[in-house]
């Protein structure tokens, strides 16, 4: 955990060179709050799947129903143009992304269902998707100072590996 935290500090120092000051950035704090909610959600998922023995499809079904309920007001607001927005353009990537998210969530729930699954390890692996996003931003979008952030990202990866190995 210390390796991961030290790497995040290194990443923040690299970001500070770009003019991003994490202690004053509302999006950074949104990420922190989002991670706390994600951790609480993972613990609840483990409780539902591991202790109450709900099936994976049941948990995923209710998760999907809650998403529909949660996003219906936003969808109506978007449709009624209650705020400025861009026009919607259909792309085949939309159902592909939806299918990918469903499969990813199913595998996540399936992993948590096993009695030996440790929430910290499953969450560490789930958060490893940051590495894919970083590689994409570096290679596709030519992120500013991206190569200077590589050591910190490698440190985060090392921290994930050490957490999984239990070191």
Secondary structure, DSSP 8 states (H G I E B T S, - for coil): -HHHHHHHHHHHHHHHTTT--GGG-HHHHHHHHHHHHHHHHHHHHHIIIIIS---HHHHHHHHHHHHHHHHHHHHHHHHTTSS--------THHHHHHHHHHHHHHHHHHHHHSTT--HHHHHHHHHTHHHHHHHHHHHHS--TTHHHHHHHHHHHHHHHHHHHHT-
